[in-house]
Each structure stands twice: as C-alpha cells, then as structure tokens.
C-alpha cells in the first residue's frame, strides 16, 4: 500500500490545489493507480512565490549555526524514516528497494553535508592599496530559488536542490517530477518536523511547462536549478534570461566507456554490468556507449552476456529483484525504436531487445554487438537498459569517437596502466571521469557536466557556491 499523503506545501501549510485539478500516480511495476496528485493553480503558485520571498527574509536572518541545527535534525528524521520513504520511492519509481534505501541514505548524507558546509561560506579580507582602507568580500545567499527535479532519482535529485539552497541561506520552491512526488513530500515533512520556518521550503506540482513558465516569469526567484533533459534545459534557460536569473543546469549525457587492452576484464565486467542496469539504465551517468579494444572484444561480449542473463527482473518491492521497470509506457516505445534502428544498421542483439512481463513497464536488459557509429543509439541517450558495444584499435581513434557528441556529463575508463589512465582522463571532454570504477556522485564532490550536458555543479563546495553571490565592501 502507498502510504504517503500527496499534498502541496505552501507557506508552511500542507494542502490540496485550489481548483481540484490533479493527476493519477501510477506504479510502473503494476501499471495500477496508487494515489491522486494535486496540481497547483496559478493562484497557488503566486502564494508559493510570496511565501518564498517572506521565508527567505526569515531564513537569511538566521545564523549559519541556527540553520545547521534545523538541517541536521531534518537529516536525522530522513534517516529515521528511511525504510518508509524508500518504500514510497520504489512504488512510484520502480527501482529495487535496496537501491531506494541507498538513495534515501544518500539524501540524509547530503543534507548533513550542506548543513555543515553552510557554516563555512567564508569571505575574505583583501589588503588595500591605501592606508586606513579596509576591503572585505562577503558571501551571501542569492535569494529565493526555483528548483525542478527529474523522476529517475526522486530522492537525490530533489535533496541536492533543497539542501544546497537551505545550506546557503536561500528559500526554495521545488517542483519534483509528477511521476515521483511522494519522496519529495516525505522530505518536506521531515524539514517541517525539524522546525524549518514557514515559506522556506515550498513544494508544488502541476503541468510542468505551465509551472515552470509561471515561476520563471516572476522576479522573485533569483536562481534556477534544473535536473532534466537538454531540451528542457535550453527552454528554461531562455525563460530565466528575461529576469537574469542565475542557472545551474544538470542535463542529459551519453557516457562513453573505454575499455583498454590491458584492463582487468573480470573486474571491469562486474562493474559495468552492475552500473549499466542500475535503475533500469535510467541514470544520466549510466554507461551508454561501450568502446572495447579489439583484442578484448569477444571475451568482453561473452562475459557481459553471461552477467546480463543472470539479472533478476521484477517488482522493486520483491526480495532479490535487481532491476525494476521503466518509468512509463512511452519509454518502452523508445527502447523498441533504438533496438529496431540498431538492428537495421547491422548490429547484433546478443540478449534482450524486447518487452517482458504481462503487467507493468518492463524491458529486458539488452546487449548489442558491433553497433555502428551511425546507429541512433550511439548519438542519442537511450536512458534505458540498452548496452551498445563496438570495438576500437588505437588511442586517438577512440578518443575522437568518445568526444564526438555535444554531451559531456560522465565518461569512464578501464586500464591497469596509471600513465595511460591519466592520458585518457585528460583527453576526455566530460565534467566527471571515473577510472576503473563508476562512483562519480558523492555529497562532497561536484556533480555536473559541460557542453550540452549543462553547466554548474551540485554537491561539493561548488554546489554551495551556486547559491551564493559575492558582495565587496570597502570602507575608510
């Protein structure tokens, strides 16, 4: 049973939308309706904007140590309610419960990290050229924030925006994805129960284009943070330009994986297969283009296929499930189109390549062999459980192919040669590079891409800096 009560949070009050509009929430593992999600009207959004302006004044006036106390308590509550929140996450997103538990724990860790780091938003004293003059640089919160989060990580996508804004002293209106609302609502209740002042955190839902255009047309938000597609990022950036709002854009990727001839094959396979099918491949840093040195290709394919066939697929709440469903039927159609195009262009489907099950939105983990560079999947992010592979011969060749797309979020390299690893990581055009592992996301390290994968970072000191502005004061 889905236990979270879905409501809007506006000015410290949980409520339904003023017009009664809303939509059904669907469990992707069963295709059944599990709750009703309220939509915010234009009047509701105006109330949220006014509340965020009021809440910002209150929250900014508090000391960093006072803000820390509230956020630290919220982190404790997230951790204490981890099992309940993770169950909600799995029911609305589909990922296995073990993955959901890890994501909720990560959210508690992120909240604690930003709470601590907010106490270290340091300025500096700059020696003056004239006697008797003092020159000071201050860091201060940029103002109310509008945040938009994607459905693939209902906890971490949301909490990075909430905790980053609050840690810097900003208020925030967050619009989580309508496919996965309950996790954000649960977090909102944790912050409220921790004593967060009214208006500092507002949570709204609705038709995405209508909500974003309404919030971004207002002069109240001074900062926009988006986790979403490149197309949506470009649109929101244009809308934000009218009022010169600062932006952080965490957008799509298409992560190349380079497996050099000297890679430890068994360790490489254990790593890449697990990460490829995590969250059914619905991960912006998921490995999505596999370039394998020709000398390792056949054993790589054999080992990849063997591991892929062992993956246990099912409802994320069922014990032992390793991969859950896609988020919605539209994603199944996209997978079919990628597979059909690759097959038409000469690729071999080694395993998978089809929908499975008689309920829910399940797609088989799929391995493709000898996929040509002109196949659609090699240039467009699949965002699903599809693994296209091909061979390479030389270093310069594989670097050119890996860097051939306009995206630059994450890239991965496998080699046992330290010098070769450094040469590769420096040649790749990406915001994040993993060498011999794929854990590129932690609370304390910057997460973000370059080129059409966006700009700015979440997490790390860079993530806090994104919500701060600089003020210079000189006095005599």
N, C-alpha and C positions, 0 to 999 in steps of 0.2 A: 504493500500500500504506500502511495506517495503521501508523505506526511506534512510537507511544507505548505503553509497557507500563503498563496501568492497575492501580494498587495503592492501598491506604490508606497514609497516613503517620501513624504514631502513635509518639510519644516518640522521634523521630529514626530510626525503622525503617520501611522500605517492606515491606509485607506484604499478604497476602490476608485476607479476613474469616475469623473463627474458625469459622463454621458452613458456609462454602462457598456461601452464598446470593449471588445476583447477578442481573444482567440483561444482555441483549444491547444493544450500542451500534449504532445504525442510521445509515448515511449517508443524509441526506434527499434527496440528489441521485439516488441509485440505489435506495433502499429496501433495500439489502443490509446484512447484519450485518458489521461490520468489527472488532469486539472484544467481549470479555466484561468487564463492570464488576463488581467485588466489592462486596458490601454489608457494612457494619459491623453486628455484632450488638450487643445491649445491653451485653455484657461488653466488647466492643471500644470502645464509646462511653465506658464507665466508665474504661477505660485512657486514652483520649484526654483525658478531663476531669482525671484525676490528673496526666497529663503536662503539661497546660496550666498547672495550678497550680504544679507544680515549675518548669516553664520560665519562668513569669512571675517567680519569685523571682530566677532567674539573669539574665534579660534586664533587669529593672528595676534590678538592682545595677550593671549596666554603665553607663559614662558615655555621654552622648549622642554623643560623637565616636567611641566604640567601636562603638556601634550604627550610626552613619553608615557606618563603614568596611565593615561586613558588607552593609548595604543597597546601598551604592554598587557593590560588587563584584557583587551579585546583579543589579543593573540592567545592568551591563556584560555579564553572562552572558546575560540575556534578549535584549539587543541582538545579541550574537554568534550566538545560536541562533534569531534572528528568522525566518529562512526556514523552518526545520524546524517551529517552533512554529506559524507561520501556516498551514502545510500541514495540520497536525493540526486547527487551528481550522476551516479550511474544510471538511475532511472530516466533521467532526461537527456543524457548524452550517449549512453550505451557502453562506455568503456568498462573494462573489468573492475570489480570493486577494489582489487589490490592497487590498480593504477589510480583510482579515485582517492583512496586513502593517502597515497603518497602525494597527490596533488594538494589535498587539503592540508596535510602537514607542511608542505612547501609554503602554503599561504600563511600559516601561522609563523613560519620562519621569516618570511618576507616582511610581515607586519612588525615583528620584533626588530628586524634589522633596520628598517626605516625609522622606527621609534628611537632606536639608539643613534642612528646617523643624523637624525634631526637635531640632536644636541651638538653636532659638530659642523653646522653650517657656518663655517668661520669666514670672517672678513680679514682685512689686514691693514696695517699702518704702512704708508709709503713715505720714506724720507723726503722732506720738502727741499726745494731749492732756495727758499728764502728763510731767514731766521724768524722764529716765532710763529711759523705756519705749521699747522697740523693737517695731514692728509689721511683720510680714512675711507676704506672701501667696505661697504656693508653688503650682506646678502639678505634679501627679504623675499617673502612669498610673492609669487607673481599675481595671485588673485584667484577668484573662483575659476574652476576647471570644468570643462565638459569632456567626459570620457565615454568611449564607445568600445565595447569588447566583443570578440568573436566567440562562437559557440564551442570551438574544439577543445578549449581549456576553460570551462566555466568558473573554476576557482582562480587559477593563477593569472589568467588574462584580466580578471576583474580586480584582484587584490593588488596587483602591481600598480594599477592606477589609483586605487583608493589609498593604499599605504604610502605611495610616493607623494601624492598631493598632501595628505594629512601630515606626513613627516616634515614637509617643508613649511607647513602652516597655512596651506590653502584649504578652501572648501571645494566640494566636488558634486556635480550631478553626473551620475553614471547611468548609462543605458546599456545593460547587458543584452546579450542576444535573446530574442524571444523564444528560441528553441530550447534554451537552458537557463531559465530565470531563477529557479529555486535556490541554487547555490549562492547567488548574489544576495537574495533576500535573507538567507540564513546568516551570511556575513553581516548584513545590515543590522540584524537583531543582536549579534554579538557586540557590535560597536555601540549600539544604543544601550545595551545592558552594562557596558563598560563605562557609561557616563558621558558619551560624546554629546556635546551641545546640539540642540535642535538646529537644523539647517546646514550643518557642516557636511553631512552626507545625505544626498537625496538620490533615490532610485526610481527610475521611470522606465516604462515600456510603451511600445506603440508601433505604428508603421515606420520602419527605420528611416526612410527618406524624409518623411514628414517631421519626425522628431529631430533629426539632425539639422535640417534646414531651419526649423524654428529656433533651436538653441543657438545655432551659429549666427543667425541674423541678429541676435541680441548683443548689445555691447557689454553685458555683464560678464560672461566668461572671457577670461583673458588668455586662456590656454586650452588647447585641444590635444587629446591623446587618443589615438585610434590603433586598435589591433584589428586588421581586416585585409581585404584584397587590395591589390594595387589600383584597380579601377575605382573603388570606393575612396581610397586614399587621395587620389587625384581630385575627385569631386569635392571632398571635404576641405582639401587644401584651398581650392578655388573659393569656396564659400567663406572660409576663415579669412581669406585675404581682404574681404570687404571691410573688416574691422581690425585687421592686422593682428589677429590672434597668433600667438606662438603655437607651433605644432610639434608633436612627436608622432611619427608615422612608422608603425611596425607592420609591414605589409608582406605580401607573399614572397615565396622563394622558389628555388628549383635546385636543390642541393646536389652537387656532384660528389661522387665518392671515387677517389683514385686509389686503386689497389696496385702498388708497385710489385715488381717481380720478386723482391726479397721479403714481402710481407709474410707474417706468420699466418698461414692460411686458416687453420682451425680457430684461432682466437679472432681473426678478422670475421669469419663467417658467424661465429657465435654472437659477435657484437652487432654486425649489420643486419642480420635477420631479426634479432630482437627489436632493434630500433625501427626497422622498416615497417613492421606490422603493429607497433605500439599505437594505440588509439585508432586501429584500422588504417594507419597511414595518414590520418587526418591531423597532421602536425606540420607547422610551417617550416621546421628544420628537419623534417623527415628526409632520409636519403632517397633521392628520386632519380638519379642518373648514375649508373654504375659503370665506370671505366676500368676494366681489368686488363692487366698486362697479358699479352697473348700467350705467354708461357704458362700462366696460371689459369687460363680461362676455363678449360674443360673441368678440371677438379673443382674450381670455384662454382661452376654451374651445378655439378653433381652434389656438392655439399650444401649449397643453397637450397636446392630442390628437396633434398632429404629433410632438412630442418623445417622447410615451409610446410611439407606434408604432415608434419607432426603437430602443427599448431591446432589447439583445441578452440573451436569457434562456438559461441553461444551467447546467451543472456549474461550480461556482466555480473548479475547477482548470483549466478550459479557457480558453485565451488569448482575450481580448476579451469575456468574459462580464461583463455589467453588473448582472445581477440573478439570484440563485440561487433555490432552492426555499424553501418554508415548512418549519418545523422538523418537522412531523408531520402525519399524515392528519387528525387532529382539527381542525387549523387550516384545512384546505381546506373542511371542513364548515361552519365558522364563516363563512368568506368567502361560500360559497353562500347561507347564510341571510341575511347582510346584503344581498347583491345582490337576492335574491328579495323581501325586505321593502321595499327602496327602490323597486324596480320596481312592486310592488303599490301603493305610495303615490304613484305618478305620476312618479318620477324616470326620466330617460332614460339608458341605458347608452351612452355615446359610443364607448368602445372597451374591449375586455376583457370581464370579467364571467364568466369560465369557467376551468375547469381546463385545463391544456395538457400535452402530452407523454404518452408511453406508459410512463414509469418515473419514480420519484421523486415529490416532492410540490410540483409547480409550479402556480402560479396566474397568470393573465395580469394584467399591470398594467392597472388598471381606472380609467376616468374616468367619473364620474356627473354629470349635468347637472340643474339645477333640483330638487335634493333638498330635500324639505320638512323643516321642523324636527322633525316628529313621526316621521320615519323613524328606525328603531332605530340606524342608524349615526351619527346626529347626537347621540346621547346616550350611546352605549356605544363604548368604544375599539375600533376594528377590529383593530389590531395586525396589519396585513397590507397588501398592495399595492392598497388601495382609496382613491380620492380623491373624496370627495363635495363638490360645489360648489353654491353658491347666490348670490343677489345681495343687496345692501343699498342703501339710499338715503341714510340720514343717520347721522351720527356716534353720536348717542345710541342709535339702534336697534341698530347693530352691536355696540356695547359691551355693551348689555344681553344680546344673544344670545350673544356670546362668553363672558360671565361667568355664563351661565345654569346651568352644570353644577357639581356639587360638586367637580370636579377642578381643580387649579391647578398643574400642573408647568411647562409651557412655553407661551408664546404668541409670535406673530410678526406683525410689522407692516411694510408696504412703502409708502413715501411719500418724495417728494423735498423735503418741507417740514419743516425742523427743528423748528419750533414745533408743527406738527401731530403729528410723531413723538413729541415729549415729552408732549403731551397724551394721546396714545393709550397710550403705555407706562405712564404713571402711572395710567390708568384701568383697565388690565387687572389682573385678580386672578390672579397667577401667580408662582411662585418665580423664574422666569427669563423674560426677554423679549428676543427678537432683533429688531433693527430693520435691515431691508434685507439681512440675512444670517441664517443659522441655526446658526452655530457657537457653541453655548451651553455646550460641555463642554471644559474645559482642565484641566490638572493644578493650576493655580494659582488657579482661580476656583471659588466654591462652586456645587455642583450639588445641587439639592433643590427640593421643591415645598411647597405649602401645602394646607390643607383636606384632602380625601380623597386627595390625591396624596402625603400623608405629611408628615413634619417632620424637621428636622435637615438637615445638608448633608454631602456628601462632597466631597473636594478643597478646595483653598484652606486658609487658616488656620482656617476654620470646621470643615473636615474633621478637622484635627488636634485642635482643641478638643473634638470629640465624644468623644475617647478619653482626655481628661484630667479630673481632678477638682481642686477647689480646697481647699487647706488654709491656714488662718490660724493664725499663731503670734505670740503676744505674750509678751515677756519683759522682766524688770526686773533 
